[in-house]
Amino acid sequence: MSREPKTVGADAALRLEALWRDIKLAVRQLRRSLACTATALVTLALGIGATTAIFTLVQQVMLRSLPVARPDQLWRIGDAVRCCYWDGYSQGGDDGLPQNDWSLFSWQAYKVFRASSAAFEQLAAFQIGAGNAHLSVRRAGSPVPVAMANGEYVSGNFFETFGISAWRGRFFTDADDREGAPPVAVLSFHTWQGKYGSDPSAVGAAYDLDGHPFTIIGIAPPGFFGAKIASSDMPDFWLPLTTEPLIAGATSRLKNPRLAWLDLIGRVRPGTNRKTLEAQLQVELHQWLASHVGDMSSQEKALSEKQTVHLTPGGAGVSLMHEDYKDSLWLLLMAAICVLLVACANIANLLLARGLRNQHHTAVRAALGASRARLVREALAESLTLSVFGAFASIPVAYAGSSFILHLAFTEPDSWVPVDAAPSTPVLLFALGISVITGVIFGIAPACMTSRAEPSEALRGGNRSVGRNRHWAQKTLVIGQAAVSLVLLSAAAMLGQSLRNREHQNFGFDTSGRYLASIDPKDSGYKEEQLVPLLRKIEDRLRAIPGVRMVSAVLEAPLNGWVWPHDIRIQGQPEPGMRNEDSSGWTRVTPGFFETLGAKIVMGRLISDEDSANTRPVAVVNEAFVRKFFGRENPIGQHFGPAPRKNAGMYEIVGVASDIDFGYGRQPIYFLPEAQSTQFDDPEAEEREVWSHYLYNVVIWAPGSPPGLGAEVKRAFVNIDPNLVTNGVQSYSEVIHADFAQQSMIASLTSLFGALGLVLAAVGLYGVTAYGVEQRTSEIGVRMALGANRGSVLALVLRGAFGQVGIGLALGIPAAIGAGHLISSQLFGIRPWDPLMLSAATLLLLMVALIAAVIPARRAASVDPMHALRAE
């Protein structure tokens, strides 16, 4: 027994020594054929690099945890990602989300959960959406213009819940989150470093946030970006929840129990049972709802007992980006894997061809006693060594690819997203793992086939034709490459056409010559009564710019915002049933909006200067609104209003506009004059009314694209008010491009992957055809000596090449149709089996295949029969 460990150790040492010999032999073999090795490394770098680049984003957007202590102990109350708030005592049922399922909570509900749920060591609340947290920021006493920043309201125990320490200064405590406490804020490390130059004096300094003095008490640590992951509006400042009324003013949500606007994540105590805690939270939710029955509508009362709440893992935070990009990233990862498979087939063919050329040497080794297992092991060692080198070569490709994808995906110039293109440890392990897998995939078949060399057959001569089974293996790989390439090309063609359909669809208005300027009168300190004079001054000043024909302001501009919906009641119509969808979007505009935008009025009149604060409240509705609420009835003169029924006579319909796409299709929407206001008893409705008068967008009609228009508009804003917060000027073509940035990214990358797969498939076809010509040189010489002309030889080679491509197409066309169905959710205005796109992809593949095959075919046709026979 004492010798057994020594024997095991000796065996392990011998295996390691043998492995080291195999690796050194593999390196020598690779150095002897540098051209072949370089080709394989480039192919591997592209294939592994493309896959790793996509996985880099998959890992950061979908798989990583927050950089906090023990993320496995964090649980979120809620299982859906919603932005940005919910009004009422029932949730869910929109955008495919479960009915009656709670994920957002009011401040009051949060306090109930925190006080009653002993299973949580800490329970934190934070604001996931933008809401009222767009801030104008300036250091107290500084003469520089205000800068824009994103704020996020959090509970006093937010940072404590996540178990992190301040980089400088300190974090909030519950004492900072009490009403009446001195206003304080915490600065993100990214903002402190990027916008404030890592100034140490920022901690303890006073900053004016929306005109209110806040003291910066701490800097968050590097890498911590909060509990949400989004493609925009990442927090620059964290503010205590109780400071929300200070910033929001009359539009405050803090004390309105109907408004759910907070996400909740808590750290549970060790040993907590998830189901038990979930049941307890369900009881607490129903108890809280029961205390607000008097504030509920009849529909909410009927649904009260059906409201549910679920616990979900909270270690990854709440990721809006995950919801926005998950389908796109999985699609791109599948496309990258297809490219990798084509690359593996190429290298397998390369190694197989080289192995067959070296069959004489292999046969001699077999005759001298080398076992087949040893030959297979050495061949596999070579392929694995090659794949590991390819993995190292793929890292810069992956970094460049990830950077390029981020550039395509996030087009806003000043937007920061918490995604880094640099490969992390999991990504490097993925690259290494996938390199080993690819090494086995492209190495096992050549290793097994070339190790079968029979000494007696191989020693007869090196230029004899190889066996049919070896030709069959190479041709099978080419067939697979052609099929996969067709799938990639077809998907790229459909996604590209879908993008063009989106960008050139009828949006319900004329985009040519239209521009969009963004302003923020709220963060600039304007009061509600100052807004109408300000907007008139802006319109007059901009109309004076040469080339500008019309100007108008709007709350949320088409294709550039979200038109918030709410329930509608029509005067004279019965109360809708529980299952009836009775909501409509809405926005507010100044006179001239429809003419400036190039939209049509199909009935009645426009909003005009006569619609003032002293006249009856009026509205213009769109055709979708009429179809939904009035059917074939004439809507002019009818009255409606936001729920409840007592508001049904609030607005009189004076006109019907054509349907305008605000970014979510042609939904029902109504337009209110900026100069008119109404009063509501409900705090949430009154908040909405006040907020809606702060118009954020100015639409400019300037036909002919006058030169320097953007600079002139910015200069005009400065002349009107140097402190007016503005966010640039865009043409509507730029707005449309930004609106479809994700679709553009998908189309661009699938086209790139399709082109890469096509090139690799062409290289594979060329290699197999050229190798076949080389092996059949003597046969071709005999044919030509017996009278075959060059044309027949050319046709012979091309027939063989296109036979492989034809089989690949026969397999690839059904696969491409299947892939079209899988990506149907990404398509717009095109069928998954579109014959035109499929025909175009097929034709392109055939053209490239012809180019790849005709080069070795012409070389075969130029063979000198006497030279070929002498060589034989």
LUMGU-980527 format. One record per residue (C-alpha): residue in three letters; x, y, z. Coordinates in steps of 0.02 Angstrom, whole numbers, padded with zeros to 5 digits, always signed. Example, Ala and Ser with C-alpha at 12.3 -4.5 7.8 and 13.67 -1.06 7.14 Angstrom:
BEGIN
ALA+00615-00225+00390/SER+00684-00053+00357/
//
This chain:
BEGIN
MET+00000+00000+00000/SER+00147+00114+00030/ARG+00198+00098-00152/GLU+00025+00138-00222/PRO+00034+00328-00204/LYS+00206+00327-00283/THR+00140+00225-00429/VAL-00007+00343-00454/GLY+00109+00493-00444/ALA+00229+00415-00569/ASP+00085+00379-00690/ALA+00025+00558-00676/ALA+00201+00622-00708/LEU+00217+00511-00861/ARG+00050+00574-00928/LEU+00101+00754-00903/GLU+00267+00721-00988/ALA+00178+00639-01134/LEU+00057+00785-01145/TRP+00202+00908-01145/ARG+00286+00810-01286/ASP+00124+00813-01386/ILE+00108+01002-01362/LYS+00289+01033-01415/LEU+00263+00922-01567/ALA+00103+01017-01609/VAL+00194+01184-01598/ARG+00331+01119-01715/GLN+00201+01057-01838/LEU+00112+01225-01836/ARG+00276+01318-01863/ARG+00318+01211-02015/SER+00162+01268-02108/LEU+00150+01451-02061/ALA+00028+01497-02200/CYS-00093+01361-02147/THR-00073+01408-01964/ALA-00099+01594-01998/THR-00257+01559-02098/ALA-00325+01449-01960/LEU-00283+01576-01825/VAL-00369+01718-01920/THR-00522+01609-01947/LEU-00527+01558-01765/ALA-00499+01736-01704/LEU-00647+01796-01805/GLY-00761+01652-01755/ILE-00718+01647-01570/GLY-00700+01836-01562/ALA-00874+01868-01633/THR-00952+01742-01513/THR-00855+01810-01364/ALA-00902+01990-01408/ILE-01087+01947-01401/PHE-01063+01845-01243/THR-00975+01994-01162/LEU-01137+02092-01178/VAL-01246+01943-01132/GLN-01145+01919-00973/GLN-01152+02103-00923/VAL-01333+02136-00969/MET-01414+01971-00922/LEU-01302+01864-00811/ARG-01201+01971-00692/SER-01244+02013-00512/LEU-01233+02184-00433/PRO-01060+02226-00360/VAL-01123+02212-00182/ALA-01099+02102-00030/ARG-01183+01930-00037/PRO-01301+01963-00184/ASP-01377+01790-00156/GLN-01460+01856+00004/LEU-01553+01993-00090/TRP-01734+01967-00139/ARG-01848+02081-00236/ILE-02033+02104-00197/GLY-02108+02089-00371/ASP-02073+01990-00528/ALA-02101+02114-00669/VAL-01997+02262-00730/ARG-02105+02417-00750/CYS-02066+02597-00785/CYS-02105+02716-00712/TYR-02257+02718-00598/TRP-02429+02640-00579/ASP-02587+02730-00531/GLY-02716+02635-00430/TYR-02742+02488-00314/SER-02725+02349-00443/GLN-02577+02313-00556/GLY-02530+02211-00708/GLY-02622+02160-00864/ASP-02526+02274-00984/ASP-02388+02229-01108/GLY-02417+02044-01076/LEU-02383+02059-00889/PRO-02485+01953-00768/GLN-02649+02029-00710/ASN-02658+02085-00527/ASP-02471+02058-00501/TRP-02382+02192-00397/SER-02204+02250-00432/LEU-02211+02436-00390/PHE-02261+02510-00224/SER-02305+02677-00147/TRP-02203+02754-00008/GLN-02341+02711+00115/ALA-02346+02528+00061/TYR-02156+02519+00076/LYS-02161+02580+00255/VAL-02292+02448+00297/PHE-02187+02307+00222/ARG-02028+02368+00308/ALA-02110+02381+00478/SER-02202+02214+00467/SER-02081+02095+00380/ALA-01960+02034+00513/ALA-01882+01910+00390/PHE-01792+02055+00307/GLU-01634+02118+00391/GLN-01654+02271+00282/LEU-01784+02320+00153/ALA-01737+02462+00035/ALA-01843+02563-00086/PHE-01784+02654-00241/GLN-01856+02741-00390/ILE-01830+02644-00551/GLY-01897+02771-00677/ALA-01848+02946-00725/GLY-02003+03032-00656/ASN-01962+03190-00561/ALA-01777+03154-00544/HIS-01709+03250-00694/LEU-01606+03381-00607/SER-01524+03546-00647/VAL-01360+03551-00551/ARG-01240+03690-00507/ARG-01118+03709-00364/ALA-01183+03836-00241/GLY-01116+04009-00279/SER-01040+03957-00446/PRO-01071+04073-00595/VAL-01064+03932-00724/PRO-01226+03881-00813/VAL-01326+03738-00739/ALA-01290+03562-00799/MET-01415+03421-00817/ALA-01402+03264-00711/ASN-01505+03112-00666/GLY-01562+03088-00488/GLU-01634+02934-00403/TYR-01735+02935-00243/VAL-01687+02798-00120/SER-01729+02752+00058/GLY-01611+02796+00199/ASN-01554+02615+00217/PHE-01524+02590+00029/PHE-01334+02577+00036/GLU-01336+02480+00200/THR-01451+02351+00121/PHE-01325+02317-00016/GLY-01180+02305+00107/ILE-01062+02430+00025/SER-00953+02567+00097/ALA-00932+02745+00037/TRP-00779+02783-00068/ARG-00769+02953+00016/GLY-00877+03028+00151/ARG-01027+02929+00210/PHE-01191+02858+00148/PHE-01370+02897+00201/THR-01444+02838+00364/ASP-01627+02831+00413/ALA-01601+02999+00497/ASP-01565+03078+00327/ASP-01729+03006+00259/ARG-01843+03092+00384/GLU-01958+03234+00337/GLY-01878+03397+00386/ALA-01700+03329+00385/PRO-01567+03437+00299/PRO-01563+03394+00112/VAL-01413+03284+00071/ALA-01356+03185-00081/VAL-01232+03050-00129/LEU-01133+03066-00290/SER-01096+02918-00405/PHE-00912+02878-00433/HIS-00934+02886-00622/THR-01006+03062-00613/TRP-00882+03121-00481/GLN-00737+03062-00589/GLY-00805+03109-00760/LYS-00897+03273-00729/TYR-00810+03340-00573/GLY-00632+03282-00605/SER-00623+03179-00444/ASP-00627+03341-00346/PRO-00607+03293-00161/SER-00689+03455-00107/ALA-00855+03394-00181/VAL-00887+03297-00019/GLY-00960+03420+00105/ALA-00995+03550-00030/ALA-01167+03624-00063/TYR-01245+03599-00234/ASP-01405+03676-00300/LEU-01516+03536-00366/ASP-01664+03613-00459/GLY-01627+03772-00362/HIS-01629+03688-00190/PRO-01468+03675-00086/PHE-01409+03496-00053/THR-01250+03444+00037/ILE-01147+03306-00045/ILE-01107+03187+00098/GLY-01021+03045+00005/ILE-00957+02964-00154/ALA-01014+02789-00204/PRO-00875+02661-00234/PRO-00809+02624-00411/GLY-00915+02499-00504/PHE-01073+02529-00403/PHE-01205+02607-00514/GLY-01359+02576-00408/ALA-01491+02441-00410/LYS-01555+02469-00586/ILE-01473+02436-00753/ALA-01541+02541-00896/SER-01484+02610-01062/SER-01519+02789-01006/ASP-01552+02893-00851/MET-01425+02804-00742/PRO-01412+02899-00578/ASP-01283+03035-00554/PHE-01352+03079-00382/TRP-01446+02979-00252/LEU-01570+03078-00147/PRO-01671+03025+00007/LEU-01852+02981-00029/THR-01915+03119+00084/THR-01832+03253-00023/GLU-01946+03207-00169/PRO-02078+03340-00126/LEU-01940+03471-00119/ILE-01890+03434-00298/ALA-02060+03386-00370/GLY-02162+03523-00289/ALA-02346+03510-00334/THR-02316+03351-00434/SER-02248+03254-00284/ARG-02290+03069-00273/LEU-02221+03033-00100/LYS-02382+03043+00002/ASN-02505+02983-00129/PRO-02547+02801-00083/ARG-02623+02769-00256/LEU-02459+02803-00344/ALA-02341+02654-00346/TRP-02170+02713-00403/LEU-02043+02621-00295/ASP-01955+02455-00318/LEU-01915+02356-00161/ILE-01762+02246-00131/GLY-01719+02172+00039/ARG-01584+02067+00120/VAL-01664+01916+00204/ARG-01607+01836+00364/PRO-01515+01669+00351/GLY-01632+01520+00346/THR-01782+01618+00282/ASN-01905+01514+00183/ARG-01953+01601+00022/LYS-02130+01531+00013/THR-02166+01576+00194/LEU-02104+01754+00169/GLU-02202+01771+00007/ALA-02362+01716+00095/GLN-02331+01841+00235/LEU-02306+01982+00108/GLN-02467+01931+00023/VAL-02561+01950+00188/GLU-02480+02119+00220/LEU-02526+02180+00045/HIS-02709+02131+00069/GLN-02714+02214+00240/TRP-02643+02374+00168/LEU-02766+02369+00022/ALA-02911+02342+00144/SER-02862+02502+00233/HIS-02889+02598+00070/VAL-03056+02526+00012/GLY-03136+02696+00027/ASP-03015+02766-00101/MET-03043+02627-00229/SER-03148+02628-00386/SER-03281+02494-00408/GLN-03164+02396-00522/GLU-03022+02405-00396/LYS-03137+02344-00256/ALA-03189+02195-00360/LEU-03007+02150-00396/SER-02940+02186-00222/GLU-02937+02005-00161/LYS-02853+01946-00320/GLN-02698+02054-00299/THR-02538+01951-00281/VAL-02355+01981-00244/HIS-02206+01869-00280/LEU-02026+01862-00221/THR-01887+01850-00351/PRO-01697+01849-00335/GLY-01634+02027-00316/GLY-01446+02001-00332/ALA-01448+02067-00510/GLY-01552+02220-00465/VAL-01691+02278-00579/SER-01634+02278-00759/LEU-01732+02379-00885/MET-01591+02341-01007/HIS-01619+02155-00985/GLU-01800+02175-01037/ASP-01755+02287-01185/TYR-01611+02186-01256/LYS-01633+02003-01205/ASP-01713+01947-01369/SER-01587+02043-01474/LEU-01436+01976-01381/TRP-01492+01794-01391/LEU-01525+01817-01577/LEU-01352+01890-01604/LEU-01271+01753-01498/MET-01353+01620-01607/ALA-01292+01709-01763/ALA-01115+01719-01693/ILE-01119+01533-01651/CYS-01169+01498-01832/VAL-01016+01596-01889/LEU-00910+01496-01768/LEU-00978+01332-01838/VAL-00934+01387-02015/ALA-00759+01433-01953/CYS-00741+01262-01869/ALA-00790+01176-02031/ASN-00660+01278-02125/ILE-00520+01230-02006/ALA-00576+01049-02003/ASN-00561+01046-02192/LEU-00392+01131-02182/LEU-00324+01006-02057/LEU-00401+00859-02150/ALA-00322+00913-02314/ARG-00154+00936-02230/GLY-00169+00768-02144/LEU-00209+00680-02306/ARG-00059+00762-02390/ASN+00047+00694-02247/GLN-00029+00519-02256/HIS+00136+00448-02320/HIS+00223+00507-02161/THR+00079+00444-02054/ALA+00083+00273-02138/VAL+00271+00258-02107/ARG+00244+00296-01922/ALA+00104+00167-01915/ALA+00217+00038-01997/LEU+00352+00075-01867/GLY+00231+00037-01726/ALA+00140+00200-01685/SER-00033+00155-01620/ARG-00188+00236-01690/ALA-00230+00307-01519/ARG-00063+00397-01515/LEU-00089+00467-01690/VAL-00264+00529-01641/ARG-00195+00604-01479/GLU-00059+00699-01571/ALA-00182+00765-01699/LEU-00301+00820-01562/ALA-00158+00902-01468/GLU-00118+01001-01625/SER-00298+01058-01649/LEU-00318+01104-01466/THR-00154+01200-01466/LEU-00212+01292-01621/SER-00381+01332-01541/VAL-00300+01399-01381/PHE-00189+01513-01486/GLY-00347+01564-01578/ALA-00429+01606-01412/PHE-00288+01725-01367/ALA-00299+01803-01540/SER-00488+01822-01519/ILE-00477+01932-01363/PRO-00435+02095-01455/VAL-00565+02049-01587/ALA-00694+02023-01449/TYR-00649+02190-01368/ALA-00661+02283-01533/GLY-00824+02194-01573/SER-00902+02234-01404/SER-00851+02417-01421/PHE-00927+02423-01595/ILE-01089+02346-01534/LEU-01101+02471-01391/HIS-01076+02610-01517/LEU-01219+02542-01622/ALA-01336+02506-01477/PHE-01320+02666-01376/THR-01323+02816-01490/GLU-01355+02958-01366/PRO-01191+03058-01356/ASP-01198+03101-01171/SER-01278+02940-01110/TRP-01181+02822-00997/VAL-01226+02639-00980/PRO-01150+02521-00850/VAL-01082+02402-00982/ASP-00896+02383-01013/ALA-00826+02313-01176/ALA-00670+02249-01087/PRO-00678+02059-01062/SER-00707+02007-00881/THR-00650+01846-00798/PRO-00810+01752-00843/VAL-00790+01810-01023/LEU-00608+01754-01031/LEU-00658+01584-00960/PHE-00796+01576-01091/ALA-00670+01613-01229/LEU-00553+01478-01163/GLY-00694+01353-01144/ILE-00764+01385-01316/SER-00590+01371-01391/VAL-00570+01197-01315/ILE-00741+01146-01380/THR-00703+01211-01554/GLY-00533+01126-01548/VAL-00618+00959-01517/ILE-00755+00995-01646/PHE-00638+01037-01790/GLY-00500+00918-01735/ILE-00586+00753-01698/ALA-00642+00711-01876/PRO-00473+00748-01960/ALA-00382+00658-01819/CYS-00485+00500-01838/MET-00482+00497-02028/THR-00298+00533-02057/SER-00250+00406-01924/ARG-00330+00267-02028/ALA-00189+00268-02157/GLU-00143+00092-02212/PRO+00045+00071-02233/SER+00029-00042-02386/GLU-00089+00080-02475/ALA+00000+00241-02430/LEU+00174+00176-02471/ARG+00123+00146-02653/GLY+00134+00334-02686/GLY+00088+00504-02622/ASN-00015+00570-02767/ARG-00146+00433-02781/SER-00325+00483-02756/VAL-00384+00466-02578/GLY-00530+00358-02526/ARG-00709+00408-02559/ASN-00748+00420-02373/ARG-00617+00557-02351/HIS-00685+00657-02497/TRP-00858+00632-02424/ALA-00804+00707-02256/GLN-00735+00864-02339/LYS-00888+00885-02449/THR-01005+00862-02300/LEU-00919+01005-02212/VAL-00941+01117-02365/ILE-01125+01068-02376/GLY-01148+01117-02194/GLN-01058+01282-02223/ALA-01171+01324-02370/ALA-01328+01284-02270/VAL-01277+01387-02118/SER-01220+01532-02229/LEU-01388+01535-02316/VAL-01477+01545-02148/LEU-01366+01692-02096/LEU-01387+01782-02262/SER-01576+01757-02263/ALA-01593+01821-02084/ALA-01483+01971-02123/ALA-01586+02011-02278/MET-01751+02001-02183/LEU-01690+02105-02037/GLY-01615+02235-02152/GLN-01777+02249-02251/SER-01874+02256-02088/LEU-01767+02404-02031/ARG-01797+02494-02195/ASN-01984+02462-02177/ARG-01981+02536-02002/GLU-01884+02691-02051/HIS-01987+02728-02207/GLN-02161+02686-02142/ASN-02299+02815-02138/PHE-02286+02894-01966/GLY-02440+03002-01994/PHE-02341+03161-02024/ASP-02213+03230-02145/THR-02037+03205-02075/SER-01946+03300-02214/GLY-01883+03471-02161/ARG-01939+03442-01981/TYR-01823+03467-01832/LEU-01841+03437-01647/ALA-01765+03546-01511/SER-01772+03492-01329/ILE-01794+03613-01184/ASP-01827+03592-00998/PRO-01921+03741-00925/LYS-01955+03649-00762/ASP-01772+03621-00722/SER-01739+03799-00779/GLY-01845+03863-00635/TYR-01999+03924-00730/LYS-02166+03933-00640/GLU-02326+03870-00721/GLU-02392+04045-00753/GLN-02231+04090-00848/LEU-02241+03948-00973/VAL-02362+04018-01104/PRO-02264+04183-01121/LEU-02100+04086-01130/LEU-02162+03969-01267/ARG-02232+04114-01369/LYS-02066+04203-01356/ILE-01974+04045-01412/GLU-02090+04021-01561/ASP-02075+04204-01615/ARG-01885+04204-01600/LEU-01862+04039-01693/ARG-01981+04091-01834/ALA-01867+04239-01864/ILE-01723+04124-01912/PRO-01699+04123-02102/GLY-01774+03965-02178/VAL-01890+03926-02033/ARG-02072+03923-02085/MET-02166+03867-01929/VAL-02130+03825-01746/SER-02236+03740-01613/ALA-02208+03659-01443/VAL-02270+03491-01380/LEU-02257+03395-01217/GLU-02201+03229-01292/ALA-02150+03234-01474/PRO-02190+03099-01601/LEU-02060+02958-01601/ASN-01969+03039-01456/GLY-02064+03000-01298/TRP-02198+02903-01210/VAL-02376+02969-01215/TRP-02444+02922-01044/PRO-02614+02835-01053/HIS-02758+02847-00930/ASP-02938+02789-00924/ILE-03067+02892-01018/ARG-03252+02922-00984/ILE-03369+02981-01123/GLN-03517+03091-01077/GLY-03679+03000-01114/GLN-03599+02828-01125/PRO-03616+02694-00989/GLU-03476+02648-00870/PRO-03361+02524-00957/GLY-03354+02345-00895/MET-03210+02273-00797/ARG-03137+02187-00949/ASN-03154+02334-01067/GLU-02995+02428-01112/ASP-03043+02611-01103/SER-02878+02706-01097/SER-02804+02837-01213/GLY-02640+02928-01224/TRP-02633+03116-01220/THR-02515+03262-01243/ARG-02519+03451-01240/VAL-02475+03568-01384/THR-02467+03751-01434/PRO-02565+03821-01582/GLY-02494+03775-01752/PHE-02432+03604-01697/PHE-02521+03503-01832/GLU-02470+03622-01973/THR-02290+03626-01911/LEU-02283+03437-01906/GLY-02369+03411-02073/ALA-02512+03311-01997/LYS-02688+03319-02068/ILE-02850+03374-01986/VAL-02986+03261-02057/MET-03134+03338-01967/GLY-03172+03497-01871/ARG-03039+03626-01830/LEU-02863+03644-01759/ILE-02809+03708-01589/SER-02791+03896-01609/ASP-02743+04053-01514/GLU-02927+04075-01469/ASP-02916+03921-01357/SER-02859+04018-01204/ALA-02879+04009-01016/ASN-03042+04108-01032/THR-03130+03990-01153/ARG-03207+03819-01130/PRO-03083+03674-01123/VAL-03067+03591-01292/ALA-02973+03444-01367/VAL-02924+03375-01536/VAL-02929+03185-01545/ASN-02853+03068-01672/GLU-02942+02943-01784/ALA-02895+02795-01673/PHE-02981+02884-01527/VAL-03138+02905-01631/ARG-03139+02723-01687/LYS-03118+02661-01509/PHE-03243+02772-01417/PHE-03368+02831-01549/GLY-03364+02705-01691/ARG-03460+02782-01837/GLU-03536+02921-01731/ASN-03484+03101-01766/PRO-03368+03152-01621/ILE-03371+03340-01651/GLY-03458+03425-01505/GLN-03450+03271-01395/HIS-03376+03282-01220/PHE-03256+03169-01125/GLY-03130+03173-00984/PRO-03012+03067-00882/ALA-03090+02942-00761/PRO-03189+02946-00647/ARG-03360+02980-00722/LYS-03378+03152-00641/ASN-03247+03216-00765/ALA-03338+03149-00920/GLY-03395+03323-00977/MET-03225+03407-00954/TYR-03165+03427-01135/GLU-03263+03465-01293/ILE-03199+03384-01454/VAL-03174+03518-01587/GLY-03068+03422-01714/VAL-03006+03253-01772/ALA-02825+03233-01829/SER-02748+03093-01929/ASP-02661+02958-01828/ILE-02484+03007-01778/ASP-02357+02877-01719/PHE-02278+02931-01555/GLY-02164+02779-01553/TYR-02286+02641-01504/GLY-02396+02628-01658/ARG-02555+02722-01695/GLN-02641+02721-01527/PRO-02789+02827-01468/ILE-02728+02998-01414/TYR-02800+03170-01381/PHE-02717+03342-01387/LEU-02748+03484-01264/PRO-02704+03669-01284/GLU-02557+03729-01181/ALA-02651+03888-01132/GLN-02797+03797-01049/SER-02797+03718-00875/THR-02924+03619-00777/GLN-02940+03580-00592/PHE-02948+03404-00518/ASP-02994+03343-00345/ASP-02883+03190-00361/PRO-02701+03228-00313/GLU-02630+03115-00449/ALA-02737+03196-00583/GLU-02691+03369-00521/GLU-02507+03320-00524/ARG-02529+03261-00703/GLU-02614+03424-00750/VAL-02476+03533-00678/TRP-02336+03427-00751/SER-02414+03426-00925/HIS-02391+03613-00950/TYR-02201+03597-00949/LEU-02179+03564-01135/TYR-02010+03485-01170/ASN-02004+03484-01360/VAL-02006+03617-01495/VAL-02047+03559-01672/ILE-01971+03665-01811/TRP-02022+03661-01994/ALA-01878+03722-02102/PRO-01895+03657-02281/GLY-01735+03634-02379/SER-01623+03601-02228/PRO-01553+03778-02202/PRO-01366+03773-02163/GLY-01317+03808-01983/LEU-01495+03789-01919/GLY-01443+03697-01760/ALA-01320+03833-01711/GLU-01448+03969-01746/VAL-01578+03883-01637/LYS-01455+03863-01493/ARG-01405+04046-01509/ALA-01588+04097-01504/PHE-01616+03996-01344/VAL-01467+04082-01261/ASN-01534+04253-01312/ILE-01705+04210-01240/ASP-01634+04149-01073/PRO-01453+04099-01042/ASN-01514+03986-00900/LEU-01641+03893-01006/VAL-01591+03709-01005/THR-01580+03641-01183/ASN-01529+03472-01249/GLY-01484+03498-01431/VAL-01569+03502-01600/GLN-01601+03349-01710/SER-01674+03325-01881/TYR-01818+03202-01884/SER-01713+03083-01987/GLU-01593+03076-01837/VAL-01740+03053-01719/ILE-01801+02905-01822/HIS-01628+02829-01828/ALA-01611+02843-01639/ASP-01786+02772-01614/PHE-01736+02615-01709/ALA-01557+02604-01644/GLN-01582+02428-01575/GLN-01657+02365-01738/SER-01515+02448-01833/MET-01388+02361-01721/ILE-01468+02191-01752/ALA-01478+02218-01940/SER-01298+02282-01950/LEU-01225+02139-01848/THR-01323+02001-01933/SER-01268+02073-02100/LEU-01088+02073-02038/PHE-01105+01894-01976/GLY-01189+01844-02139/ALA-01047+01920-02240/LEU-00918+01836-02129/GLY-01005+01668-02144/LEU-01016+01690-02332/VAL-00831+01727-02349/LEU-00784+01579-02239/ALA-00899+01464-02337/ALA-00822+01526-02500/VAL-00648+01494-02432/GLY-00703+01320-02380/LEU-00775+01281-02551/TYR-00619+01348-02636/GLY-00507+01243-02524/VAL-00602+01081-02552/THR-00616+01110-02739/ALA-00432+01155-02755/TYR-00382+01003-02654/GLY-00493+00893-02762/VAL-00412+00963-02919/GLU-00239+00930-02847/GLN-00283+00751-02804/ARG-00361+00720-02976/THR-00221+00799-03077/SER-00172+00633-03157/GLU-00354+00591-03195/ILE-00380+00760-03276/GLY-00220+00736-03377/VAL-00281+00567-03440/ARG-00451+00641-03487/MET-00369+00782-03584/ALA-00247+00662-03667/LEU-00397+00560-03725/GLY-00478+00712-03804/ALA-00571+00806-03668/ASN-00568+00993-03699/ARG-00544+01131-03572/GLY-00730+01170-03566/SER-00777+00994-03516/VAL-00643+00993-03379/LEU-00707+01161-03317/ALA-00885+01093-03316/LEU-00827+00935-03224/VAL-00751+01034-03081/LEU-00892+01159-03070/ARG-01021+01020-03072/GLY-00938+00940-02922/ALA-00928+01106-02828/PHE-01107+01156-02864/GLY-01168+00984-02818/GLN-01109+01019-02641/VAL-01182+01194-02642/GLY-01347+01128-02711/ILE-01364+01003-02570/GLY-01320+01141-02446/LEU-01458+01250-02521/ALA-01583+01108-02512/LEU-01545+01094-02325/GLY-01524+01281-02296/ILE-01688+01343-02372/PRO-01802+01251-02248/ALA-01682+01300-02108/ALA-01690+01483-02163/ILE-01880+01478-02163/GLY-01875+01403-01988/ALA-01753+01538-01931/GLY-01871+01669-02003/HIS-02010+01606-01891/LEU-01894+01610-01741/ILE-01852+01794-01771/SER-02029+01843-01824/SER-02046+01956-01670/GLN-01902+02061-01739/LEU-01979+02081-01912/PHE-02088+02224-01972/GLY-02184+02224-02135/ILE-02104+02064-02199/ARG-02151+01880-02189/PRO-02033+01753-02109/TRP-02034+01655-02272/ASP-02020+01806-02387/PRO-01977+01732-02558/LEU-01888+01889-02620/MET-01767+01894-02472/LEU-01737+01707-02482/SER-01706+01716-02669/ALA-01585+01862-02647/ALA-01487+01766-02514/THR-01484+01610-02623/LEU-01426+01708-02775/LEU-01288+01793-02677/LEU-01226+01627-02609/LEU-01225+01551-02784/MET-01128+01699-02856/VAL-00995+01689-02721/ALA-00987+01500-02739/LEU-00959+01521-02926/ILE-00814+01639-02894/ALA-00740+01520-02765/ALA-00756+01368-02879/VAL-00707+01443-03045/ILE-00528+01483-02989/PRO-00476+01302-02957/ALA-00585+01247-03104/ARG-00486+01358-03224/ARG-00325+01293-03149/ALA-00385+01116-03185/ALA-00430+01163-03363/SER-00253+01228-03390/VAL-00168+01064-03339/ASP-00036+01003-03464/PRO-00078+00818-03497/MET+00103+00767-03526/HIS+00162+00853-03367/ALA+00023+00770-03266/LEU+00063+00597-03336/ARG+00250+00618-03304/ALA+00213+00669-03123/GLU+00105+00514-03104/
//
